[in-house]
Amino acid sequence: MLIRIDEESTRPIFEQIAASVRADVLLGSLRPGHRLPSAREVAEGLGINVHTVLRAYQQLRDEGLVDLRRGRGAVIASSAATLQELHDDIRALVDRAAALGLSAGALAALVQEPALRRAPAPRRPDTQEQNA
């Protein structure tokens, strides 16, 4: 697995790391159960602080893409499979919108409007137990 960052980017490094992992999940190169490199390995390989990597992994955990397990590290969660399915649906929607002549901005607005009206997603049960 290759985690990519752009040192010239204004985007925070932890967000770039999380985006890189997300992209690998969407491409299918990371599947549920796959273990990510340790935060220390990634930090050393990229020449960054280990806490930056941990923040990225925690963001992915909060999104439900990664399970953080003591002694096992970061593991791609089973929910990643549904993300791949959703990505395929989104790609089909984008293709259909393009065929209809809809601009990217108009499509984004159409998708964003109902998404903003939805109630927040319920918390995962394992997260509720840890915070109790």
C-alpha positions, 0 to 999 in steps of 0.5 A: 500500500502506498500512501500519497501526500503532496507537500505543496498542497494546502490540504492538511497532511492527515486529510491527505493520508485519509483521502489516500486510504479512501481512494485505495478502498474505492479502487478495491486495492484495500478490502475489509480485513486488510491491515494498514501499516502502523502509524509509526511505519507511515510516519517514518516513511513520509517523514512526518509526526506519528500523531498526524498519521494517528489523526488520519486513522482516527478520522477514518475510524470515525467515518466507519472505514477503519477499525482501530484495534489494540494490538492489531492496529488499523484494519479496514472495516467491513463497511468498506464494501458498502462504500465501494458499492455506493461509489459504483452507484455514484459513478453511474449517476455522474455518467447519467447526469453527463449524458443528460447535459447536467453540469457538475455543479448542478449535480452536486447541488442536487445531491447535496440538498437531500443529504443536508436535510437528512438527520445525522447518521446514528452512532455505531454501537461499538463507539457508543460502548467505548464512550459510555 
